[in-house]
Amino acid sequence: MKRKLLLVLVTLMTASMFMTGLRLAGNVKAHRAFETRDFHQALKLFLLDNNRSGAGMAYCGLKQYDEALKNFQKVKDDSGIGLVYCGKRDFDEALRHFEKAKDRSGLGLAYCGRREFDKAEEHFRKANDRAGLGLVELGRKNLK
C-alpha cells in the first residue's frame, strides 16, 4: 500500500513538473520569437501565456503603440509605458514613467531622444548599460 501511495505521489509530482515545464517552454518560445523580430508570433505566444508586458513589447515591435500602452497599463508596467512614449517621441511623458519605475536605462533612452546626451550618459553609467553608452556615442557623432 505504501509503495502504491508513493508511486501515485511521484507520478503526480512528475506530471506537475512537466506541466510547469510546458508553461515555461512557451515563454521561452515567445522570447525567442521576439529576439528574432518575429513580433506577430511573439505576440501570439505572450497573449496565450497572459504575459501583458511581453505582449506590450511585441506591440511596440509592431509599432502599435496604443495597443502596447493598453497592455502595459493593465499590469502597471511603468518601464513599458515609458517605452511606448519613447516610441511616440513624447520623451517628457516617457521620463515621468521611467522616473516612477526608477529605470535608469529607460531614463538614458528618453534623454537620448531629447538629445541630452550628458544626462543620458549619466543614467546609462549608473545602470551599467554598455549598449546605452554606445547609443550615446552614436548620437553625439551623428549630431556633430
Secondary structure, DSSP 8 states (H G I E B T S, - for coil): -HHHHHHHHHHHHHHHHHHHHHHHHHHHHHHHHHHTT-HHHHHHHHHHTT-HHHHHHHHHHTT-HHHHHHHHHHTT-HHHHHHHHHHTT-HHHHHHHHHHHT-HHHHHHHHHHTT-HHHHHHHHHHHT-HHHHHHHHHHHHHT-
